[in-house]
């Protein structure tokens, strides 16, 4: 599935470096977004490294999802494409 990284998950005074808000193509409501929970996401850096994460929940009512990554994401990831894969546990060995 194709998706685009929208921004870091943030609040008024904080920004979480390893959590991103993602818009998935074809998902336009909260129920469809909730069905994606548990799927893995992979973002490829310009150097070719893969950064893996997991969709943890819906974000708002317009179909956006929150994704939690293993490490902090660089700012250059915002606005780029990301792949949504089949479910797997990021923290498993």
HTML snippet that shows the backbone in 3Dmol.js (N, CA, C, O; Angstrom):
<script src="https://3Dmol.org/build/3Dmol-min.js"></script>
<div id="view" style="width:600px;height:400px;position:relative"></div>
<script>
const pdb = `
ATOM      1  N   UNK A   1       0.839  -1.176   0.000  1.00  0.00           N
ATOM      2  CA  UNK A   1       0.000   0.000   0.000  1.00  0.00           C
ATOM      3  C   UNK A   1       0.885   1.240   0.000  1.00  0.00           C
ATOM      4  O   UNK A   1       1.915   1.285   0.673  1.00  0.00           O
ATOM      5  N   UNK A   2       0.478   2.219  -0.745  1.00  0.00           N
ATOM      6  CA  UNK A   2       1.228   3.467  -0.791  1.00  0.00           C
ATOM      7  C   UNK A   2       0.728   4.412   0.293  1.00  0.00           C
ATOM      8  O   UNK A   2      -0.466   4.467   0.587  1.00  0.00           O
ATOM      9  N   UNK A   3       1.645   5.142   0.870  1.00  0.00           N
ATOM     10  CA  UNK A   3       1.311   6.102   1.912  1.00  0.00           C
ATOM     11  C   UNK A   3       2.319   7.242   1.876  1.00  0.00           C
ATOM     12  O   UNK A   3       3.385   7.129   1.270  1.00  0.00           O
ATOM     13  N   UNK A   4       1.964   8.345   2.537  1.00  0.00           N
ATOM     14  CA  UNK A   4       2.836   9.512   2.600  1.00  0.00           C
ATOM     15  C   UNK A   4       2.976   9.926   4.061  1.00  0.00           C
ATOM     16  O   UNK A   4       1.990   9.971   4.797  1.00  0.00           O
ATOM     17  N   UNK A   5       4.198  10.227   4.476  1.00  0.00           N
ATOM     18  CA  UNK A   5       4.439  10.717   5.832  1.00  0.00           C
ATOM     19  C   UNK A   5       4.013  12.176   5.879  1.00  0.00           C
ATOM     20  O   UNK A   5       4.501  13.002   5.108  1.00  0.00           O
ATOM     21  N   UNK A   6       3.099  12.484   6.794  1.00  0.00           N
ATOM     22  CA  UNK A   6       2.583  13.839   6.903  1.00  0.00           C
ATOM     23  C   UNK A   6       3.445  14.699   7.822  1.00  0.00           C
ATOM     24  O   UNK A   6       3.862  15.796   7.449  1.00  0.00           O
ATOM     25  N   UNK A   7       3.708  14.193   9.022  1.00  0.00           N
ATOM     26  CA  UNK A   7       4.465  14.976   9.989  1.00  0.00           C
ATOM     27  C   UNK A   7       4.836  14.099  11.180  1.00  0.00           C
ATOM     28  O   UNK A   7       4.437  12.938  11.262  1.00  0.00           O
ATOM     29  N   UNK A   8       5.602  14.671  12.092  1.00  0.00           N
ATOM     30  CA  UNK A   8       5.863  14.014  13.363  1.00  0.00           C
ATOM     31  C   UNK A   8       4.601  14.091  14.215  1.00  0.00           C
ATOM     32  O   UNK A   8       3.813  15.027  14.078  1.00  0.00           O
ATOM     33  N   UNK A   9       4.409  13.107  15.095  1.00  0.00           N
ATOM     34  CA  UNK A   9       3.320  13.203  16.062  1.00  0.00           C
ATOM     35  C   UNK A   9       3.768  14.224  17.097  1.00  0.00           C
ATOM     36  O   UNK A   9       4.873  14.128  17.630  1.00  0.00           O
ATOM     37  N   UNK A  10       2.920  15.192  17.380  1.00  0.00           N
ATOM     38  CA  UNK A  10       3.342  16.261  18.274  1.00  0.00           C
ATOM     39  C   UNK A  10       2.169  16.784  19.086  1.00  0.00           C
ATOM     40  O   UNK A  10       1.006  16.477  18.822  1.00  0.00           O
ATOM     41  N   UNK A  11       2.518  17.582  20.079  1.00  0.00           N
ATOM     42  CA  UNK A  11       1.535  18.298  20.871  1.00  0.00           C
ATOM     43  C   UNK A  11       1.947  19.764  20.866  1.00  0.00           C
ATOM     44  O   UNK A  11       2.757  20.181  20.038  1.00  0.00           O
ATOM     45  N   UNK A  12       1.406  20.525  21.765  1.00  0.00           N
ATOM     46  CA  UNK A  12       1.690  21.948  21.765  1.00  0.00           C
ATOM     47  C   UNK A  12       3.164  22.253  22.047  1.00  0.00           C
ATOM     48  O   UNK A  12       3.742  23.165  21.455  1.00  0.00           O
ATOM     49  N   UNK A  13       3.758  21.484  22.953  1.00  0.00           N
ATOM     50  CA  UNK A  13       5.132  21.779  23.368  1.00  0.00           C
ATOM     51  C   UNK A  13       6.130  20.675  23.052  1.00  0.00           C
ATOM     52  O   UNK A  13       7.324  20.852  23.294  1.00  0.00           O
ATOM     53  N   UNK A  14       5.684  19.553  22.524  1.00  0.00           N
ATOM     54  CA  UNK A  14       6.578  18.419  22.293  1.00  0.00           C
ATOM     55  C   UNK A  14       6.407  17.851  20.891  1.00  0.00           C
ATOM     56  O   UNK A  14       5.353  17.963  20.266  1.00  0.00           O
ATOM     57  N   UNK A  15       7.485  17.240  20.429  1.00  0.00           N
ATOM     58  CA  UNK A  15       7.460  16.520  19.156  1.00  0.00           C
ATOM     59  C   UNK A  15       8.160  15.184  19.382  1.00  0.00           C
ATOM     60  O   UNK A  15       9.296  15.142  19.856  1.00  0.00           O
ATOM     61  N   UNK A  16       7.473  14.091  19.039  1.00  0.00           N
ATOM     62  CA  UNK A  16       8.064  12.772  19.243  1.00  0.00           C
ATOM     63  C   UNK A  16       8.820  12.371  17.985  1.00  0.00           C
ATOM     64  O   UNK A  16       8.233  12.255  16.909  1.00  0.00           O
ATOM     65  N   UNK A  17      10.110  12.161  18.123  1.00  0.00           N
ATOM     66  CA  UNK A  17      10.963  11.897  16.973  1.00  0.00           C
ATOM     67  C   UNK A  17      10.778  10.539  16.334  1.00  0.00           C
ATOM     68  O   UNK A  17      11.115  10.351  15.165  1.00  0.00           O
ATOM     69  N   UNK A  18      10.239   9.573  17.096  1.00  0.00           N
ATOM     70  CA  UNK A  18      10.095   8.233  16.536  1.00  0.00           C
ATOM     71  C   UNK A  18       8.643   7.869  16.232  1.00  0.00           C
ATOM     72  O   UNK A  18       8.338   6.702  15.987  1.00  0.00           O
ATOM     73  N   UNK A  19       7.745   8.856  16.245  1.00  0.00           N
ATOM     74  CA  UNK A  19       6.348   8.611  15.899  1.00  0.00           C
ATOM     75  C   UNK A  19       5.934   9.585  14.798  1.00  0.00           C
ATOM     76  O   UNK A  19       6.180  10.788  14.888  1.00  0.00           O
ATOM     77  N   UNK A  20       5.299   9.041  13.756  1.00  0.00           N
ATOM     78  CA  UNK A  20       4.918   9.855  12.607  1.00  0.00           C
ATOM     79  C   UNK A  20       3.429   9.711  12.319  1.00  0.00           C
ATOM     80  O   UNK A  20       2.821   8.691  12.642  1.00  0.00           O
ATOM     81  N   UNK A  21       2.847  10.739  11.709  1.00  0.00           N
ATOM     82  CA  UNK A  21       1.472  10.682  11.220  1.00  0.00           C
ATOM     83  C   UNK A  21       1.553  10.389   9.729  1.00  0.00           C
ATOM     84  O   UNK A  21       2.270  11.062   8.989  1.00  0.00           O
ATOM     85  N   UNK A  22       0.803   9.366   9.295  1.00  0.00           N
ATOM     86  CA  UNK A  22       0.886   8.882   7.917  1.00  0.00           C
ATOM     87  C   UNK A  22      -0.502   8.868   7.296  1.00  0.00           C
ATOM     88  O   UNK A  22      -1.469   8.461   7.940  1.00  0.00           O
ATOM     89  N   UNK A  23      -0.605   9.312   6.040  1.00  0.00           N
ATOM     90  CA  UNK A  23      -1.842   9.211   5.270  1.00  0.00           C
ATOM     91  C   UNK A  23      -1.685   8.088   4.257  1.00  0.00           C
ATOM     92  O   UNK A  23      -0.783   8.122   3.421  1.00  0.00           O
ATOM     93  N   UNK A  24      -2.571   7.085   4.332  1.00  0.00           N
ATOM     94  CA  UNK A  24      -2.540   5.934   3.435  1.00  0.00           C
ATOM     95  C   UNK A  24      -3.549   6.171   2.319  1.00  0.00           C
ATOM     96  O   UNK A  24      -4.673   6.600   2.582  1.00  0.00           O
ATOM     97  N   UNK A  25      -3.158   5.895   1.071  1.00  0.00           N
ATOM     98  CA  UNK A  25      -4.065   6.101  -0.057  1.00  0.00           C
ATOM     99  C   UNK A  25      -5.244   5.139   0.041  1.00  0.00           C
ATOM    100  O   UNK A  25      -5.064   3.955   0.323  1.00  0.00           O
ATOM    101  N   UNK A  26      -6.448   5.651  -0.193  1.00  0.00           N
ATOM    102  CA  UNK A  26      -7.654   4.836  -0.145  1.00  0.00           C
ATOM    103  C   UNK A  26      -8.276   4.730   1.230  1.00  0.00           C
ATOM    104  O   UNK A  26      -9.346   4.138   1.370  1.00  0.00           O
ATOM    105  N   UNK A  27      -7.645   5.279   2.240  1.00  0.00           N
ATOM    106  CA  UNK A  27      -8.189   5.250   3.602  1.00  0.00           C
ATOM    107  C   UNK A  27      -8.669   6.655   3.929  1.00  0.00           C
ATOM    108  O   UNK A  27      -7.873   7.594   3.982  1.00  0.00           O
ATOM    109  N   UNK A  28      -9.990   6.801   4.153  1.00  0.00           N
ATOM    110  CA  UNK A  28     -10.520   8.144   4.374  1.00  0.00           C
ATOM    111  C   UNK A  28     -11.455   8.266   5.568  1.00  0.00           C
ATOM    112  O   UNK A  28     -12.177   9.257   5.680  1.00  0.00           O
ATOM    113  N   UNK A  29     -11.462   7.276   6.470  1.00  0.00           N
ATOM    114  CA  UNK A  29     -12.202   7.440   7.719  1.00  0.00           C
ATOM    115  C   UNK A  29     -11.511   6.666   8.835  1.00  0.00           C
ATOM    116  O   UNK A  29     -10.597   5.876   8.597  1.00  0.00           O
ATOM    117  N   UNK A  30     -11.967   6.908  10.046  1.00  0.00           N
ATOM    118  CA  UNK A  30     -11.313   6.331  11.225  1.00  0.00           C
ATOM    119  C   UNK A  30     -11.426   4.808  11.267  1.00  0.00           C
ATOM    120  O   UNK A  30     -10.490   4.140  11.706  1.00  0.00           O
ATOM    121  N   UNK A  31     -12.542   4.249  10.824  1.00  0.00           N
ATOM    122  CA  UNK A  31     -12.738   2.797  10.862  1.00  0.00           C
ATOM    123  C   UNK A  31     -11.756   2.084   9.934  1.00  0.00           C
ATOM    124  O   UNK A  31     -11.182   1.060  10.306  1.00  0.00           O
ATOM    125  N   UNK A  32     -11.562   2.616   8.739  1.00  0.00           N
ATOM    126  CA  UNK A  32     -10.597   2.019   7.807  1.00  0.00           C
ATOM    127  C   UNK A  32      -9.176   2.142   8.356  1.00  0.00           C
ATOM    128  O   UNK A  32      -8.364   1.230   8.201  1.00  0.00           O
ATOM    129  N   UNK A  33      -8.879   3.272   8.997  1.00  0.00           N
ATOM    130  CA  UNK A  33      -7.545   3.469   9.571  1.00  0.00           C
ATOM    131  C   UNK A  33      -7.304   2.500  10.724  1.00  0.00           C
ATOM    132  O   UNK A  33      -6.194   1.992  10.880  1.00  0.00           O
ATOM    133  N   UNK A  34      -8.327   2.237  11.531  1.00  0.00           N
ATOM    134  CA  UNK A  34      -8.180   1.323  12.664  1.00  0.00           C
ATOM    135  C   UNK A  34      -7.904  -0.102  12.196  1.00  0.00           C
ATOM    136  O   UNK A  34      -7.288  -0.882  12.923  1.00  0.00           O
ATOM    137  N   UNK A  35      -8.350  -0.451  10.992  1.00  0.00           N
ATOM    138  CA  UNK A  35      -8.108  -1.793  10.456  1.00  0.00           C
ATOM    139  C   UNK A  35      -6.636  -2.010  10.101  1.00  0.00           C
ATOM    140  O   UNK A  35      -6.210  -3.153   9.929  1.00  0.00           O
ATOM    141  N   UNK A  36      -5.859  -0.943   9.989  1.00  0.00           N
ATOM    142  CA  UNK A  36      -4.440  -1.048   9.632  1.00  0.00           C
ATOM    143  C   UNK A  36      -3.526  -1.235  10.844  1.00  0.00           C
ATOM    144  O   UNK A  36      -2.323  -1.442  10.684  1.00  0.00           O
ATOM    145  N   UNK A  37      -4.084  -1.165  12.046  1.00  0.00           N
ATOM    146  CA  UNK A  37      -3.269  -1.274  13.260  1.00  0.00           C
ATOM    147  C   UNK A  37      -2.554  -2.624  13.282  1.00  0.00           C
ATOM    148  O   UNK A  37      -3.169  -3.669  13.068  1.00  0.00           O
ATOM    149  N   UNK A  38      -1.260  -2.587  13.542  1.00  0.00           N
ATOM    150  CA  UNK A  38      -0.448  -3.797  13.590  1.00  0.00           C
ATOM    151  C   UNK A  38       0.356  -4.042  12.329  1.00  0.00           C
ATOM    152  O   UNK A  38       1.300  -4.831  12.347  1.00  0.00           O
ATOM    153  N   UNK A  39       0.001  -3.380  11.224  1.00  0.00           N
ATOM    154  CA  UNK A  39       0.775  -3.560   9.996  1.00  0.00           C
ATOM    155  C   UNK A  39       2.099  -2.820  10.122  1.00  0.00           C
ATOM    156  O   UNK A  39       2.202  -1.820  10.833  1.00  0.00           O
ATOM    157  N   UNK A  40       3.094  -3.319   9.433  1.00  0.00           N
ATOM    158  CA  UNK A  40       4.410  -2.693   9.496  1.00  0.00           C
ATOM    159  C   UNK A  40       4.566  -1.687   8.366  1.00  0.00           C
ATOM    160  O   UNK A  40       3.920  -1.790   7.323  1.00  0.00           O
ATOM    161  N   UNK A  41       5.430  -0.723   8.596  1.00  0.00           N
ATOM    162  CA  UNK A  41       5.752   0.285   7.594  1.00  0.00           C
ATOM    163  C   UNK A  41       7.265   0.327   7.434  1.00  0.00           C
ATOM    164  O   UNK A  41       8.008   0.095   8.388  1.00  0.00           O
ATOM    165  N   UNK A  42       7.710   0.625   6.222  1.00  0.00           N
ATOM    166  CA  UNK A  42       9.146   0.702   5.941  1.00  0.00           C
ATOM    167  C   UNK A  42       9.410   1.965   5.136  1.00  0.00           C
ATOM    168  O   UNK A  42       8.797   2.190   4.092  1.00  0.00           O
ATOM    169  N   UNK A  43      10.338   2.796   5.640  1.00  0.00           N
ATOM    170  CA  UNK A  43      10.761   3.991   4.916  1.00  0.00           C
ATOM    171  C   UNK A  43      12.211   3.805   4.521  1.00  0.00           C
ATOM    172  O   UNK A  43      13.048   3.448   5.351  1.00  0.00           O
ATOM    173  N   UNK A  44      12.507   4.046   3.255  1.00  0.00           N
ATOM    174  CA  UNK A  44      13.880   3.921   2.766  1.00  0.00           C
ATOM    175  C   UNK A  44      14.528   5.294   2.722  1.00  0.00           C
ATOM    176  O   UNK A  44      13.979   6.240   2.157  1.00  0.00           O
ATOM    177  N   UNK A  45      15.707   5.389   3.328  1.00  0.00           N
ATOM    178  CA  UNK A  45      16.455   6.637   3.321  1.00  0.00           C
ATOM    179  C   UNK A  45      17.060   6.852   1.936  1.00  0.00           C
ATOM    180  O   UNK A  45      17.142   5.907   1.151  1.00  0.00           O
ATOM    181  N   UNK A  46      17.482   8.069   1.623  1.00  0.00           N
ATOM    182  CA  UNK A  46      18.150   8.295   0.337  1.00  0.00           C
ATOM    183  C   UNK A  46      19.409   7.447   0.171  1.00  0.00           C
ATOM    184  O   UNK A  46      19.819   7.171  -0.957  1.00  0.00           O
ATOM    185  N   UNK A  47      20.031   7.028   1.280  1.00  0.00           N
ATOM    186  CA  UNK A  47      21.226   6.191   1.218  1.00  0.00           C
ATOM    187  C   UNK A  47      20.894   4.712   1.052  1.00  0.00           C
ATOM    188  O   UNK A  47      21.792   3.897   0.836  1.00  0.00           O
ATOM    189  N   UNK A  48      19.608   4.356   1.152  1.00  0.00           N
ATOM    190  CA  UNK A  48      19.201   2.974   0.959  1.00  0.00           C
ATOM    191  C   UNK A  48      18.902   2.203   2.230  1.00  0.00           C
ATOM    192  O   UNK A  48      18.480   1.049   2.161  1.00  0.00           O
ATOM    193  N   UNK A  49      19.110   2.815   3.396  1.00  0.00           N
ATOM    194  CA  UNK A  49      18.816   2.142   4.663  1.00  0.00           C
ATOM    195  C   UNK A  49      17.303   2.078   4.871  1.00  0.00           C
ATOM    196  O   UNK A  49      16.582   3.004   4.499  1.00  0.00           O
ATOM    197  N   UNK A  50      16.826   0.985   5.466  1.00  0.00           N
ATOM    198  CA  UNK A  50      15.398   0.835   5.741  1.00  0.00           C
ATOM    199  C   UNK A  50      15.128   1.099   7.213  1.00  0.00           C
ATOM    200  O   UNK A  50      15.784   0.531   8.087  1.00  0.00           O
ATOM    201  N   UNK A  51      14.160   1.964   7.481  1.00  0.00           N
ATOM    202  CA  UNK A  51      13.731   2.244   8.846  1.00  0.00           C
ATOM    203  C   UNK A  51      12.345   1.646   9.010  1.00  0.00           C
ATOM    204  O   UNK A  51      11.418   1.998   8.280  1.00  0.00           O
ATOM    205  N   UNK A  52      12.204   0.730   9.982  1.00  0.00           N
ATOM    206  CA  UNK A  52      10.967  -0.027  10.142  1.00  0.00           C
ATOM    207  C   UNK A  52      10.164   0.480  11.328  1.00  0.00           C
ATOM    208  O   UNK A  52      10.709   0.935  12.334  1.00  0.00           O
ATOM    209  N   UNK A  53       8.846   0.384  11.174  1.00  0.00           N
ATOM    210  CA  UNK A  53       7.948   0.782  12.241  1.00  0.00           C
ATOM    211  C   UNK A  53       6.649   0.006  12.166  1.00  0.00           C
ATOM    212  O   UNK A  53       6.468  -0.845  11.296  1.00  0.00           O
ATOM    213  N   UNK A  54       5.741   0.311  13.093  1.00  0.00           N
ATOM    214  CA  UNK A  54       4.454  -0.361  13.181  1.00  0.00           C
ATOM    215  C   UNK A  54       3.352   0.673  13.327  1.00  0.00           C
ATOM    216  O   UNK A  54       3.520   1.667  14.034  1.00  0.00           O
ATOM    217  N   UNK A  55       2.228   0.447  12.664  1.00  0.00           N
ATOM    218  CA  UNK A  55       1.070   1.321  12.820  1.00  0.00           C
ATOM    219  C   UNK A  55       0.438   1.016  14.171  1.00  0.00           C
ATOM    220  O   UNK A  55       0.096  -0.129  14.464  1.00  0.00           O
ATOM    221  N   UNK A  56       0.285   2.058  14.996  1.00  0.00           N
ATOM    222  CA  UNK A  56      -0.200   1.864  16.361  1.00  0.00           C
ATOM    223  C   UNK A  56      -1.629   2.320  16.572  1.00  0.00           C
ATOM    224  O   UNK A  56      -2.247   1.926  17.562  1.00  0.00           O
ATOM    225  N   UNK A  57      -2.184   3.137  15.683  1.00  0.00           N
ATOM    226  CA  UNK A  57      -3.554   3.585  15.886  1.00  0.00           C
ATOM    227  C   UNK A  57      -3.965   4.616  14.861  1.00  0.00           C
ATOM    228  O   UNK A  57      -3.154   5.091  14.066  1.00  0.00           O
ATOM    229  N   UNK A  58      -5.247   4.955  14.895  1.00  0.00           N
ATOM    230  CA  UNK A  58      -5.777   5.991  14.014  1.00  0.00           C
ATOM    231  C   UNK A  58      -5.425   7.358  14.590  1.00  0.00           C
ATOM    232  O   UNK A  58      -5.217   7.498  15.795  1.00  0.00           O
ATOM    233  N   UNK A  59      -5.359   8.352  13.733  1.00  0.00           N
ATOM    234  CA  UNK A  59      -5.051   9.718  14.150  1.00  0.00           C
ATOM    235  C   UNK A  59      -6.121  10.628  13.568  1.00  0.00           C
ATOM    236  O   UNK A  59      -6.066  10.977  12.389  1.00  0.00           O
ATOM    237  N   UNK A  60      -7.087  11.011  14.378  1.00  0.00           N
ATOM    238  CA  UNK A  60      -8.176  11.854  13.900  1.00  0.00           C
ATOM    239  C   UNK A  60      -9.246  11.043  13.196  1.00  0.00           C
ATOM    240  O   UNK A  60      -9.271   9.816  13.296  1.00  0.00           O
ATOM    241  N   UNK A  61     -10.132  11.730  12.484  1.00  0.00           N
ATOM    242  CA  UNK A  61     -11.274  11.087  11.833  1.00  0.00           C
ATOM    243  C   UNK A  61     -11.159  11.032  10.315  1.00  0.00           C
ATOM    244  O   UNK A  61     -12.090  10.577   9.651  1.00  0.00           O
ATOM    245  N   UNK A  62     -10.046  11.480   9.753  1.00  0.00           N
ATOM    246  CA  UNK A  62      -9.913  11.563   8.296  1.00  0.00           C
ATOM    247  C   UNK A  62      -9.084  10.444   7.692  1.00  0.00           C
ATOM    248  O   UNK A  62      -8.724  10.517   6.517  1.00  0.00           O
ATOM    249  N   UNK A  63      -8.772   9.414   8.460  1.00  0.00           N
ATOM    250  CA  UNK A  63      -8.062   8.270   7.906  1.00  0.00           C
ATOM    251  C   UNK A  63      -6.563   8.262   8.113  1.00  0.00           C
ATOM    252  O   UNK A  63      -5.885   7.368   7.605  1.00  0.00           O
ATOM    253  N   UNK A  64      -6.021   9.222   8.838  1.00  0.00           N
ATOM    254  CA  UNK A  64      -4.584   9.217   9.121  1.00  0.00           C
ATOM    255  C   UNK A  64      -4.284   8.174  10.193  1.00  0.00           C
ATOM    256  O   UNK A  64      -5.148   7.836  11.001  1.00  0.00           O
ATOM    257  N   UNK A  65      -3.054   7.668  10.192  1.00  0.00           N
ATOM    258  CA  UNK A  65      -2.634   6.689  11.196  1.00  0.00           C
ATOM    259  C   UNK A  65      -1.345   7.156  11.861  1.00  0.00           C
ATOM    260  O   UNK A  65      -0.589   7.945  11.294  1.00  0.00           O
ATOM    261  N   UNK A  66      -1.108   6.656  13.075  1.00  0.00           N
ATOM    262  CA  UNK A  66       0.142   6.909  13.788  1.00  0.00           C
ATOM    263  C   UNK A  66       1.044   5.705  13.611  1.00  0.00           C
ATOM    264  O   UNK A  66       0.587   4.563  13.673  1.00  0.00           O
ATOM    265  N   UNK A  67       2.311   5.957  13.392  1.00  0.00           N
ATOM    266  CA  UNK A  67       3.281   4.868  13.265  1.00  0.00           C
ATOM    267  C   UNK A  67       4.417   5.102  14.249  1.00  0.00           C
ATOM    268  O   UNK A  67       4.895   6.226  14.404  1.00  0.00           O
ATOM    269  N   UNK A  68       4.844   4.032  14.911  1.00  0.00           N
ATOM    270  CA  UNK A  68       5.934   4.077  15.882  1.00  0.00           C
ATOM    271  C   UNK A  68       7.144   3.385  15.266  1.00  0.00           C
ATOM    272  O   UNK A  68       7.053   2.230  14.850  1.00  0.00           O
ATOM    273  N   UNK A  69       8.273   4.082  15.204  1.00  0.00           N
ATOM    274  CA  UNK A  69       9.484   3.554  14.582  1.00  0.00           C
ATOM    275  C   UNK A  69      10.504   3.149  15.634  1.00  0.00           C
ATOM    276  O   UNK A  69      10.436   3.584  16.784  1.00  0.00           O
ATOM    277  N   UNK A  70      11.460   2.303  15.222  1.00  0.00           N
ATOM    278  CA  UNK A  70      12.493   1.811  16.131  1.00  0.00           C
ATOM    279  C   UNK A  70      13.370   2.948  16.638  1.00  0.00           C
ATOM    280  O   UNK A  70      13.708   3.001  17.821  1.00  0.00           O
ATOM    281  N   UNK A  71      13.734   3.848  15.747  1.00  0.00           N
ATOM    282  CA  UNK A  71      14.597   4.974  16.101  1.00  0.00           C
ATOM    283  C   UNK A  71      13.942   6.260  15.645  1.00  0.00           C
ATOM    284  O   UNK A  71      12.914   6.235  14.967  1.00  0.00           O
ATOM    285  N   UNK A  72      14.533   7.385  16.015  1.00  0.00           N
ATOM    286  CA  UNK A  72      14.022   8.670  15.591  1.00  0.00           C
ATOM    287  C   UNK A  72      14.134   8.845  14.086  1.00  0.00           C
ATOM    288  O   UNK A  72      15.095   8.387  13.466  1.00  0.00           O
ATOM    289  N   UNK A  73      13.153   9.504  13.509  1.00  0.00           N
ATOM    290  CA  UNK A  73      13.122   9.719  12.066  1.00  0.00           C
ATOM    291  C   UNK A  73      13.742  11.071  11.728  1.00  0.00           C
ATOM    292  O   UNK A  73      13.588  12.028  12.488  1.00  0.00           O
ATOM    293  N   UNK A  74      14.439  11.162  10.599  1.00  0.00           N
ATOM    294  CA  UNK A  74      15.002  12.449  10.189  1.00  0.00           C
ATOM    295  C   UNK A  74      13.914  13.363   9.633  1.00  0.00           C
ATOM    296  O   UNK A  74      12.873  12.893   9.175  1.00  0.00           O
ATOM    297  N   UNK A  75      14.157  14.647   9.673  1.00  0.00           N
ATOM    298  CA  UNK A  75      13.188  15.604   9.160  1.00  0.00           C
ATOM    299  C   UNK A  75      12.957  15.477   7.670  1.00  0.00           C
ATOM    300  O   UNK A  75      11.895  15.858   7.176  1.00  0.00           O
ATOM    301  N   UNK A  76      13.939  14.944   6.936  1.00  0.00           N
ATOM    302  CA  UNK A  76      13.781  14.798   5.493  1.00  0.00           C
ATOM    303  C   UNK A  76      12.757  13.729   5.129  1.00  0.00           C
ATOM    304  O   UNK A  76      12.399  13.598   3.959  1.00  0.00           O
ATOM    305  N   UNK A  77      12.275  12.956   6.117  1.00  0.00           N
ATOM    306  CA  UNK A  77      11.265  11.927   5.854  1.00  0.00           C
ATOM    307  C   UNK A  77       9.880  12.536   5.651  1.00  0.00           C
ATOM    308  O   UNK A  77       9.025  11.923   5.011  1.00  0.00           O
ATOM    309  N   UNK A  78       9.651  13.728   6.184  1.00  0.00           N
ATOM    310  CA  UNK A  78       8.335  14.360   6.082  1.00  0.00           C
ATOM    311  C   UNK A  78       8.026  14.673   4.616  1.00  0.00           C
ATOM    312  O   UNK A  78       8.826  15.296   3.918  1.00  0.00           O
ATOM    313  N   UNK A  79       6.855  14.231   4.165  1.00  0.00           N
ATOM    314  CA  UNK A  79       6.420  14.482   2.797  1.00  0.00           C
ATOM    315  C   UNK A  79       6.846  13.427   1.800  1.00  0.00           C
ATOM    316  O   UNK A  79       6.546  13.548   0.613  1.00  0.00           O
ATOM    317  N   UNK A  80       7.543  12.390   2.256  1.00  0.00           N
ATOM    318  CA  UNK A  80       8.009  11.347   1.344  1.00  0.00           C
ATOM    319  C   UNK A  80       7.101  10.123   1.411  1.00  0.00           C
ATOM    320  O   UNK A  80       6.270   9.994   2.310  1.00  0.00           O
ATOM    321  N   UNK A  81       7.278   9.229   0.442  1.00  0.00           N
ATOM    322  CA  UNK A  81       6.467   8.016   0.379  1.00  0.00           C
ATOM    323  C   UNK A  81       7.005   6.967   1.337  1.00  0.00           C
ATOM    324  O   UNK A  81       8.198   6.922   1.637  1.00  0.00           O
ATOM    325  N   UNK A  82       6.091   6.121   1.809  1.00  0.00           N
ATOM    326  CA  UNK A  82       6.430   5.039   2.730  1.00  0.00           C
ATOM    327  C   UNK A  82       5.598   3.827   2.342  1.00  0.00           C
ATOM    328  O   UNK A  82       4.470   3.970   1.872  1.00  0.00           O
ATOM    329  N   UNK A  83       6.149   2.639   2.536  1.00  0.00           N
ATOM    330  CA  UNK A  83       5.444   1.404   2.185  1.00  0.00           C
ATOM    331  C   UNK A  83       4.784   0.805   3.415  1.00  0.00           C
ATOM    332  O   UNK A  83       5.397   0.722   4.480  1.00  0.00           O
ATOM    333  N   UNK A  84       3.516   0.381   3.266  1.00  0.00           N
ATOM    334  CA  UNK A  84       2.800  -0.330   4.322  1.00  0.00           C
ATOM    335  C   UNK A  84       2.846  -1.811   3.971  1.00  0.00           C
ATOM    336  O   UNK A  84       2.369  -2.219   2.912  1.00  0.00           O
ATOM    337  N   UNK A  85       3.419  -2.611   4.859  1.00  0.00           N
ATOM    338  CA  UNK A  85       3.625  -4.040   4.611  1.00  0.00           C
ATOM    339  C   UNK A  85       2.634  -4.878   5.404  1.00  0.00           C
ATOM    340  O   UNK A  85       1.720  -4.349   6.038  1.00  0.00           O
ATOM    341  N   UNK A  86       2.829  -6.203   5.360  1.00  0.00           N
ATOM    342  CA  UNK A  86       2.005  -7.127   6.130  1.00  0.00           C
ATOM    343  C   UNK A  86       2.389  -7.052   7.602  1.00  0.00           C
ATOM    344  O   UNK A  86       3.483  -6.591   7.929  1.00  0.00           O
ATOM    345  N   UNK A  87       1.507  -7.498   8.499  1.00  0.00           N
ATOM    346  CA  UNK A  87       1.791  -7.389   9.933  1.00  0.00           C
ATOM    347  C   UNK A  87       2.996  -8.216  10.366  1.00  0.00           C
ATOM    348  O   UNK A  87       3.189  -9.344   9.913  1.00  0.00           O
ATOM    349  N   UNK A  88       3.791  -7.642  11.239  1.00  0.00           N
ATOM    350  CA  UNK A  88       4.847  -8.357  11.936  1.00  0.00           C
ATOM    351  C   UNK A  88       5.233  -7.510  13.135  1.00  0.00           C
ATOM    352  O   UNK A  88       4.953  -6.311  13.169  1.00  0.00           O
ATOM    353  N   UNK A  89       5.864  -8.116  14.102  1.00  0.00           N
ATOM    354  CA  UNK A  89       6.260  -7.403  15.303  1.00  0.00           C
ATOM    355  C   UNK A  89       7.655  -6.825  15.107  1.00  0.00           C
ATOM    356  O   UNK A  89       8.594  -7.560  14.801  1.00  0.00           O
ATOM    357  N   UNK A  90       7.794  -5.516  15.281  1.00  0.00           N
ATOM    358  CA  UNK A  90       9.078  -4.855  15.095  1.00  0.00           C
ATOM    359  C   UNK A  90      10.041  -5.242  16.214  1.00  0.00           C
ATOM    360  O   UNK A  90      11.247  -5.341  15.987  1.00  0.00           O
ATOM    361  N   UNK A  91       9.518  -5.459  17.413  1.00  0.00           N
ATOM    362  CA  UNK A  91      10.378  -5.694  18.557  1.00  0.00           C
ATOM    363  C   UNK A  91      10.759  -7.158  18.735  1.00  0.00           C
ATOM    364  O   UNK A  91      11.547  -7.472  19.626  1.00  0.00           O
ATOM    365  N   UNK A  92      10.230  -8.058  17.925  1.00  0.00           N
ATOM    366  CA  UNK A  92      10.576  -9.470  18.067  1.00  0.00           C
ATOM    367  C   UNK A  92      11.974  -9.728  17.511  1.00  0.00           C
ATOM    368  O   UNK A  92      12.405  -9.032  16.592  1.00  0.00           O
ATOM    369  N   UNK A  93      12.696 -10.727  18.055  1.00  0.00           N
ATOM    370  CA  UNK A  93      14.070 -10.990  17.600  1.00  0.00           C
ATOM    371  C   UNK A  93      14.123 -11.549  16.204  1.00  0.00           C
ATOM    372  O   UNK A  93      15.207 -11.820  15.687  1.00  0.00           O
TER     373      UNK A  93
END
`;
const viewer = $3Dmol.createViewer("view");
viewer.addModel(pdb, "pdb");
viewer.setStyle({}, {cartoon: {color: "spectrum"}});
viewer.zoomTo();
viewer.render();
</script>
